[in-house]
Amino acid sequence: RGGAGYEDVLMATVTLSGEGGKVVVELEPPVLVLSQRLSVGRTYQRTVAVTNRSQGPTVLRWEEFPDVLYQAVKVTPQTLTLQPMERREVRVEVAPKRVGPLEASLACEVENGSRLAFALFSDVSGPQLKLKEANVDFGLMRVGDRGKRTLTITNVCDVMARWSLAVEEEEGTGEGTKEAITLSPDHGLLDANRTVSVKVSYAPTSPSRTRATLICHTEGGSPLYISLRGEVIYPSVSISDVDMDLGTIFLAVPVTKRIFMRNRTLLPRTRYSWASASGGPMTESGSPMIRITFKVVEGALGPNETAPVDFTVEALSLGDGGGNIGGGEGELGSASNPGLMEALVPLDIEGMPQPAGFSVRARVMGLAVTYHAGTLATVPSVPDDVKGTPAALLIGVKTDWPEELLGPDTDAPCVLDFGTCASLTKHSRTILLRNHTGIASAFTVHAEGFGVASHEILLAEQQRQAAASAHSHTQ
């Protein structure tokens, strides 16, 4: 038959032998400790090394867990191929989501090898703020004033912080303290490493010992506390002479006086203002009776300061009747019937609820002129302590005249007695006129007639009646 035949023939026998094992992969470091404090909302990265210590390739697959369990800890890349004896670095990303200790463990499946795992430890803190000021102290304040201070808040962490301020009154502080404090702004968002200034205003409406606490709340972080304090009082000013008696003054003649006022508190500036220059009671015609002019109308007193107050009082009218001296009668403004002047002088102390000021009163006399017979050398001078008073009108006046011959101003009749004179001979006597006021006055002297003076006639008649009465008694 044609064709070739085939058959299997065993030519040789080969024996194959070998030794196999699991893939060995090393993780360095096996425990990752983050020494820094982590902040919520930030992402942090670290690297770990993986090395294939085997002669064959392998594939690594990192497990993936819900973020809520491990605070968003993951490895990139999640799947990695390693050749024999190859070393690679992988990135570990940490994105904390809550404040507290961070402990995470991630597993890695190794193809043809044992499962790997590494642990991560750290501490997560919330946003951190810092207050520059140790406290907010408004010091000593006046009721009605507005104190202003500045509070500086700094974000010292590397994430944005949401903050808000609140006021909490302490026990024993005055009512309404919380409502009197204004914060601007009182909340906001603060970027990492940024600073915000908060204006703190305090406008108290009543005296109080202010004690409160400012609380700075941070979302996700710890609150901060700062003390707020202040002492609120009313101004208090006293006057050395609140009831001033000027004695007797003369119409339109200014009188200058000095009193003192004192700041009874330690307030830095207590502002004051005296009333307008013209004031006091009004006459029936509507014009003021008195003009008071202050050298310094307004100003400010320092802590516990005492300051002089110089002012001038001028009577513009004779005032009211009723100042009769000794029960005498006479024309209003005369020595026996001076006018009465009384006025209240108000002092405005800013913020002081109690009224302040002083009262002033005086007896007002008009023009006062006395007449005396004699020369300047024969008339006694007026002592300084009685100048401008009714007593000055009696200086140099004869007192041996009968009471019924004295006028209402207690002035004796002025008599020019020439005695016995020879005819056709010139004789002279001197009349002295004394103006006891600062009021300028014109005068005219003239003779009304000749003959015996009426008072001499009256005196002679009295002597005649006395002689007749004595004669009748002898009979």
C-alpha positions as CSV (number, residue, x, y, z in Angstrom):
1,R,0.0,0.0,0.0
2,G,1.2,3.6,-0.6
3,G,1.6,6.5,1.9
4,A,3.5,6.9,5.2
5,G,2.5,5.8,8.6
6,Y,2.8,8.0,11.8
7,E,2.9,6.9,15.4
8,D,3.9,8.4,18.7
9,V,7.3,7.5,19.9
10,L,8.7,8.5,23.4
11,M,12.0,9.9,22.8
12,A,12.9,11.5,26.2
13,T,11.4,12.1,29.6
14,V,11.8,15.6,31.2
15,T,11.2,16.2,34.9
16,L,10.1,19.7,35.9
17,S,10.4,20.8,39.6
18,G,10.0,24.1,41.4
19,E,9.2,25.8,44.7
20,G,6.4,28.4,45.1
21,G,5.2,30.8,47.9
22,K,3.0,33.8,48.7
23,V,3.9,37.3,47.5
24,V,5.5,39.3,50.3
25,V,4.8,43.1,50.4
26,E,6.1,45.4,53.1
27,L,4.4,48.6,54.3
28,E,6.5,51.4,55.8
29,P,5.6,52.8,58.2
30,P,2.9,50.4,59.4
31,V,1.6,53.0,61.9
32,L,1.1,56.6,60.7
33,V,1.0,59.2,63.6
34,L,0.2,62.8,62.7
35,S,1.7,64.9,65.4
36,Q,0.0,68.1,64.5
37,R,-3.5,68.9,65.5
38,L,-5.8,68.6,62.6
39,S,-8.7,71.0,61.8
40,V,-12.2,70.1,60.6
41,G,-12.7,70.9,57.0
42,R,-9.1,70.7,55.9
43,T,-7.4,67.9,53.9
44,Y,-4.0,66.6,55.0
45,Q,-1.7,64.4,53.0
46,R,1.1,62.0,54.0
47,T,2.9,59.2,52.1
48,V,3.7,55.6,53.0
49,A,6.0,53.2,51.0
50,V,5.0,49.7,49.8
51,T,7.7,47.2,48.6
52,N,7.3,43.9,46.7
53,R,9.8,41.6,48.2
54,S,8.8,38.7,45.9
55,Q,10.1,37.5,42.6
56,G,6.7,37.8,41.0
57,P,4.4,40.7,40.4
58,T,1.3,41.5,42.5
59,V,-1.6,43.8,42.7
60,L,-2.6,45.9,45.8
61,R,-6.2,46.9,46.4
62,W,-7.0,49.3,49.3
63,E,-10.4,48.9,51.0
64,E,-12.8,51.8,50.8
65,F,-15.0,52.6,53.7
66,P,-17.7,55.2,54.3
67,D,-16.3,58.5,55.1
68,V,-18.3,58.9,58.3
69,L,-16.5,55.9,59.8
70,Y,-13.0,56.9,59.2
71,Q,-13.4,60.6,58.8
72,A,-12.6,60.5,55.1
73,V,-9.3,58.6,55.2
74,K,-8.3,57.1,51.9
75,V,-5.3,56.0,49.9
76,T,-4.4,57.1,46.4
77,P,-4.1,55.3,44.1
78,Q,-6.6,52.8,45.4
79,T,-5.3,50.0,43.1
80,L,-1.6,49.5,42.5
81,T,0.5,46.9,40.5
82,L,3.9,46.1,41.9
83,Q,6.6,44.3,39.9
84,P,9.1,42.0,41.6
85,M,11.2,43.9,44.0
86,E,9.6,47.2,43.1
87,R,9.1,50.0,45.7
88,R,6.3,52.6,45.3
89,E,4.9,55.4,47.5
90,V,1.2,55.9,47.9
91,R,-0.6,59.0,49.2
92,V,-2.8,59.0,52.4
93,E,-5.4,61.7,52.4
94,V,-7.1,62.7,55.7
95,A,-10.1,65.0,55.7
96,P,-11.4,65.2,59.4
97,K,-15.1,65.7,59.8
98,R,-15.5,65.9,63.6
99,V,-13.6,67.1,66.6
100,G,-11.9,64.5,68.8
101,P,-9.3,61.7,68.6
102,L,-8.7,60.3,65.1
103,E,-8.0,56.6,65.0
104,A,-8.3,54.8,61.6
105,S,-7.2,51.4,60.2
106,L,-7.2,50.7,56.5
107,A,-6.8,47.2,55.0
108,C,-5.1,46.3,51.7
109,E,-5.7,43.1,49.8
110,V,-2.5,41.7,48.2
111,E,-2.9,39.4,45.2
112,N,-1.3,36.1,46.0
113,G,-0.2,37.5,49.3
114,S,-1.2,38.2,52.9
115,R,-3.5,41.0,53.7
116,L,-1.9,44.3,54.8
117,A,-3.2,47.0,57.2
118,F,-1.9,50.2,58.5
119,A,-3.1,52.4,61.4
120,L,-3.4,56.2,61.6
121,F,-3.6,58.2,64.8
122,S,-4.1,61.9,65.3
123,D,-6.1,64.5,67.2
124,V,-8.7,66.7,65.5
125,S,-9.6,70.1,66.9
126,G,-12.3,72.5,65.9
127,P,-11.7,76.1,64.8
128,Q,-9.6,78.0,67.3
129,L,-10.0,81.7,68.0
130,K,-8.0,84.0,70.2
131,L,-9.0,87.2,72.0
132,K,-6.3,89.9,72.2
133,E,-7.8,91.8,75.2
134,A,-7.7,90.3,78.7
135,N,-10.9,92.2,79.6
136,V,-13.2,95.0,78.5
137,D,-13.1,97.7,81.2
138,F,-15.2,100.9,80.7
139,G,-13.9,102.4,84.0
140,L,-15.8,105.1,85.7
141,M,-18.7,106.4,83.6
142,R,-21.4,109.0,83.7
143,V,-25.0,108.0,83.4
144,G,-26.1,108.9,79.8
145,D,-22.6,108.7,78.3
146,R,-21.6,106.1,75.7
147,G,-18.4,104.2,76.3
148,K,-16.6,102.6,73.4
149,R,-14.0,99.8,73.4
150,T,-12.6,97.4,70.8
151,L,-12.4,93.7,71.0
152,T,-9.9,91.9,68.7
153,I,-10.6,88.3,67.6
154,T,-8.0,86.3,65.6
155,N,-8.5,82.9,63.9
156,V,-5.3,81.0,64.9
157,C,-6.2,77.8,63.0
158,D,-6.0,77.0,59.3
159,V,-9.7,76.7,58.6
160,M,-12.6,79.2,58.4
161,A,-14.4,79.7,61.7
162,R,-18.0,80.7,62.3
163,W,-18.3,82.8,65.4
164,S,-20.8,84.7,67.5
165,L,-20.8,86.9,70.6
166,A,-23.2,87.0,73.5
167,V,-23.5,88.9,76.8
168,E,-24.2,87.2,80.0
169,E,-24.9,89.4,83.1
170,E,-23.3,88.4,86.3
171,E,-25.1,88.3,89.6
172,G,-25.3,91.6,91.4
173,T,-25.0,93.8,88.3
174,G,-27.5,96.5,87.5
175,E,-30.7,95.8,85.6
176,G,-30.6,96.6,81.9
177,T,-26.9,96.1,81.5
178,K,-27.3,93.6,78.7
179,E,-29.7,95.9,76.8
180,A,-27.2,98.8,77.2
181,I,-24.3,96.9,75.5
182,T,-24.0,96.9,71.7
183,L,-21.7,94.7,69.7
184,S,-20.9,95.4,66.1
185,P,-20.5,93.0,64.5
186,D,-21.8,90.3,66.8
187,H,-21.2,87.3,64.5
188,G,-19.5,86.3,61.3
189,L,-17.2,84.1,59.4
190,L,-13.4,84.5,59.9
191,D,-10.9,83.1,57.4
192,A,-7.8,81.2,58.6
193,N,-5.2,83.5,60.3
194,R,-7.4,86.6,59.9
195,T,-8.5,89.1,62.5
196,V,-11.7,91.0,63.1
197,S,-12.3,94.0,65.3
198,V,-15.6,94.2,67.2
199,K,-16.8,97.6,68.5
200,V,-18.2,97.3,72.0
201,S,-20.5,100.2,73.1
202,Y,-22.0,100.7,76.5
203,A,-24.7,103.4,77.1
204,P,-26.0,103.0,80.7
205,T,-29.2,104.7,81.7
206,S,-28.9,104.3,85.5
207,P,-26.2,104.1,88.1
208,S,-24.8,100.6,88.5
209,R,-21.9,98.4,89.3
210,T,-21.6,96.7,85.9
211,R,-20.3,93.1,85.8
212,A,-20.9,90.9,82.8
213,T,-19.2,88.2,80.6
214,L,-18.7,88.3,76.9
215,I,-18.9,84.8,75.4
216,C,-17.4,84.1,72.0
217,H,-19.0,81.0,70.6
218,T,-17.2,79.1,67.8
219,E,-19.0,76.6,65.7
220,G,-17.2,73.2,66.3
221,G,-14.8,74.8,68.7
222,S,-14.6,75.8,72.4
223,P,-16.1,79.0,73.6
224,L,-14.0,81.9,74.9
225,Y,-14.9,84.1,77.8
226,I,-13.9,87.7,78.6
227,S,-14.9,89.9,81.5
228,L,-16.8,93.2,81.0
229,R,-16.9,95.7,83.8
230,G,-17.7,99.4,84.6
231,E,-18.8,101.7,87.3
232,V,-21.7,104.0,86.4
233,I,-22.5,107.0,88.6
234,Y,-24.3,110.4,88.4
235,P,-22.2,113.6,88.4
236,S,-22.3,115.4,91.7
237,V,-21.2,119.0,92.2
238,S,-21.5,121.1,95.4
239,I,-21.4,124.9,95.9
240,S,-19.7,126.5,98.8
241,D,-22.5,129.1,99.4
242,V,-26.0,128.1,98.4
243,D,-27.7,131.0,100.2
244,M,-26.0,134.2,99.6
245,D,-27.0,137.4,101.3
246,L,-25.5,140.5,99.6
247,G,-26.7,142.8,102.3
248,T,-27.5,146.3,100.9
249,I,-26.6,147.0,97.3
250,F,-27.4,150.1,95.2
251,L,-29.4,150.3,92.0
252,A,-27.3,149.9,88.9
253,V,-24.1,149.5,90.9
254,P,-22.4,146.1,90.1
255,V,-21.3,144.0,93.1
256,T,-18.6,141.3,92.5
257,K,-18.6,138.1,94.5
258,R,-16.8,134.8,94.6
259,I,-18.0,131.3,95.5
260,F,-16.5,127.9,94.9
261,M,-17.9,124.7,93.2
262,R,-16.4,121.3,93.7
263,N,-16.6,118.1,91.7
264,R,-17.5,115.4,94.3
265,T,-16.7,112.5,92.0
266,L,-13.7,111.1,90.1
267,L,-15.4,111.5,86.7
268,P,-12.7,112.8,84.3
269,R,-14.8,115.7,82.9
270,T,-17.9,117.0,84.5
271,R,-19.4,119.7,82.3
272,Y,-21.3,122.7,83.8
273,S,-23.1,125.7,82.5
274,W,-24.4,128.7,84.4
275,A,-27.7,130.3,83.5
276,S,-28.0,133.2,81.1
277,A,-26.5,136.5,82.0
278,S,-29.9,138.1,82.7
279,G,-32.4,136.5,84.9
280,G,-34.1,136.5,88.2
281,P,-37.7,137.6,89.0
282,M,-39.5,139.9,86.7
283,T,-41.0,143.3,87.5
284,E,-44.6,144.1,86.6
285,S,-43.4,145.5,83.3
286,G,-41.8,142.2,82.4
287,S,-38.2,143.4,82.7
288,P,-35.7,141.5,84.9
289,M,-34.9,142.8,88.3
290,I,-31.3,141.6,88.3
291,R,-28.4,140.9,86.0
292,I,-25.9,138.3,86.9
293,T,-22.8,138.0,84.8
294,F,-20.4,135.1,85.3
295,K,-16.7,135.4,84.4
296,V,-16.7,131.8,83.2
297,V,-20.1,130.8,82.0
298,E,-19.4,127.1,81.1
299,G,-16.6,124.7,81.4
300,A,-15.6,121.3,82.9
301,L,-14.4,120.1,86.2
302,G,-11.7,117.5,86.6
303,P,-11.8,114.7,89.2
304,N,-12.4,116.1,92.7
305,E,-11.6,119.6,91.4
306,T,-12.5,122.8,93.2
307,A,-12.9,125.9,91.0
308,P,-13.7,129.5,91.9
309,V,-16.8,131.1,90.5
310,D,-16.6,134.9,90.0
311,F,-19.7,136.7,89.2
312,T,-21.2,140.2,89.2
313,V,-24.7,141.1,90.5
314,E,-26.4,144.3,89.3
315,A,-29.8,145.4,90.5
316,L,-31.8,146.6,87.5
317,S,-34.8,147.8,89.6
318,L,-35.6,148.5,93.2
319,G,-37.4,145.2,93.6
320,D,-40.3,144.8,96.0
321,G,-41.1,146.8,99.2
322,G,-40.9,145.3,102.6
323,G,-37.3,145.9,103.6
324,N,-38.3,148.6,106.1
325,I,-35.6,149.2,108.7
326,G,-36.9,149.8,112.2
327,G,-40.5,150.0,111.0
328,G,-39.9,153.4,109.3
329,E,-41.7,154.5,106.2
330,G,-40.3,156.1,103.2
331,E,-39.9,156.0,99.5
332,L,-39.1,152.6,98.0
333,G,-35.4,152.4,97.7
334,S,-34.6,154.8,100.5
335,A,-32.5,154.0,103.5
336,S,-35.6,153.3,105.7
337,N,-37.4,151.3,103.0
338,P,-35.0,149.5,100.7
339,G,-36.4,147.2,98.1
340,L,-36.1,143.4,98.4
341,M,-34.5,141.3,95.7
342,E,-34.4,137.5,95.7
343,A,-33.4,135.3,92.9
344,L,-32.4,131.7,92.2
345,V,-29.3,131.1,90.0
346,P,-29.4,127.7,88.4
347,L,-26.4,125.7,87.6
348,D,-26.7,123.0,84.9
349,I,-24.5,119.9,85.5
350,E,-24.6,117.6,82.6
351,G,-26.1,114.3,83.7
352,M,-26.8,115.3,87.3
353,P,-30.5,114.7,88.2
354,Q,-30.5,116.8,91.3
355,P,-31.0,120.6,90.8
356,A,-27.9,122.8,91.5
357,G,-27.4,126.4,92.0
358,F,-27.6,129.0,94.7
359,S,-30.0,131.7,95.9
360,V,-29.1,135.4,96.1
361,R,-30.9,138.1,98.0
362,A,-30.2,141.7,98.8
363,R,-31.8,145.0,99.9
364,V,-31.7,147.4,97.0
365,M,-31.4,151.2,97.6
366,G,-31.6,153.9,95.1
367,L,-29.5,157.1,95.1
368,A,-28.5,158.0,98.7
369,V,-27.2,161.5,99.3
370,T,-26.7,163.1,102.7
371,Y,-26.3,166.8,103.5
372,H,-24.1,168.2,106.3
373,A,-23.2,171.6,107.4
374,G,-19.4,172.0,107.8
375,T,-16.3,171.2,105.9
376,L,-14.7,167.9,104.8
377,A,-12.4,168.1,107.8
378,T,-15.3,168.3,110.2
379,V,-17.3,165.4,108.8
380,P,-16.2,161.9,109.9
381,S,-15.2,159.5,107.2
382,V,-17.2,156.4,106.4
383,P,-15.4,153.2,107.6
384,D,-14.9,150.6,104.9
385,D,-17.0,148.0,106.7
386,V,-20.1,150.1,106.5
387,K,-19.7,151.6,103.1
388,G,-22.7,150.9,100.9
389,T,-25.0,150.2,103.9
390,P,-27.7,152.3,105.6
391,A,-25.4,152.8,108.5
392,A,-23.2,155.0,106.3
393,L,-26.0,157.5,106.1
394,L,-25.8,158.3,109.8
395,I,-22.1,159.2,109.7
396,G,-21.7,162.9,110.6
397,V,-25.5,163.4,111.2
398,K,-26.5,165.3,114.3
399,T,-28.4,163.1,116.8
400,D,-29.5,165.7,119.3
401,W,-32.5,166.8,117.1
402,P,-35.9,165.8,118.4
403,E,-37.3,162.6,116.7
404,E,-40.2,164.5,115.2
405,L,-37.8,166.7,113.3
406,L,-35.9,163.8,111.7
407,G,-36.9,162.9,108.2
408,P,-37.9,159.4,107.0
409,D,-34.3,158.7,106.0
410,T,-33.1,159.3,109.6
411,D,-31.3,162.4,108.2
412,A,-31.2,165.5,110.4
413,P,-32.3,168.8,108.9
414,C,-29.4,170.7,107.4
415,V,-29.2,174.1,109.2
416,L,-26.9,176.8,108.2
417,D,-26.7,178.9,111.4
418,F,-24.9,182.2,110.8
419,G,-25.5,183.4,114.3
420,T,-25.5,187.2,115.0
421,C,-24.2,189.0,112.0
422,A,-23.4,192.6,111.4
423,S,-25.2,194.2,108.6
424,L,-23.6,194.8,105.2
425,T,-21.0,192.2,106.1
426,K,-20.5,189.0,104.1
427,H,-20.7,185.8,106.0
428,S,-20.3,182.2,104.6
429,R,-21.0,178.7,105.7
430,T,-20.3,175.3,103.9
431,I,-22.8,172.6,102.9
432,L,-21.3,169.2,102.4
433,L,-23.1,166.8,100.0
434,R,-22.1,163.1,100.2
435,N,-23.2,160.5,97.6
436,H,-23.1,157.1,99.3
437,T,-23.6,155.1,96.0
438,G,-21.9,154.6,92.7
439,I,-24.8,156.3,91.0
440,A,-23.8,159.5,89.4
441,S,-26.2,162.4,90.4
442,A,-26.4,166.0,89.3
443,F,-27.4,168.6,91.9
444,T,-28.5,172.2,92.1
445,V,-28.4,174.5,95.1
446,H,-30.5,177.6,95.3
447,A,-32.3,179.6,98.0
448,E,-36.0,179.4,98.0
449,G,-36.6,182.5,100.1
450,F,-35.7,184.4,103.3
451,G,-37.1,184.3,106.7
452,V,-37.2,181.9,109.6
453,A,-37.0,178.3,108.8
454,S,-40.1,176.3,109.3
455,H,-38.5,173.9,111.7
456,E,-37.2,176.8,113.8
457,I,-40.8,178.2,114.0
458,L,-41.9,174.7,115.0
459,L,-39.2,174.6,117.7
460,A,-40.0,178.1,119.0
461,E,-43.7,177.2,119.2
462,Q,-42.8,174.1,121.2
463,Q,-40.7,176.1,123.5
464,R,-43.4,178.7,124.0
465,Q,-46.0,176.0,124.8
466,A,-43.5,174.5,127.3
467,A,-43.0,177.8,129.0
468,A,-46.7,178.5,129.2
469,S,-47.3,175.1,130.7
470,A,-44.6,175.7,133.3
471,H,-46.1,179.1,134.2
472,S,-49.6,177.7,134.7
473,H,-48.3,175.0,137.0
474,T,-46.5,177.7,139.2
475,Q,-49.8,179.5,139.7
